[in-house]
């Protein structure tokens, strides 16, 4: 008897941490299938590689996870970009390079009445 795979969105989301990770993994796998990779499921759709990739995820043929090293690297890159952005703001540049200009404290001259 053939085991059918149900493409329930709640079931698919339980396979990944979030919907963005799920969509990126499915898109990447669909691209591999389009490029000639053989499907990991028997009931694949030869005309739609996305459905085939979703069936692979639902059938536990593809595991979706982000490695600790990749997560740590992404967090470090985000922190570095944020610090570069903050260091490059106009206010910070002015604060570092500001030179105090002495201005006259005398009141401006008023015109004749």
Helices and strands as residue ranges (DSSP letters): H 9-13, H 19-34, H 49-58, H 68-87, H 90-97
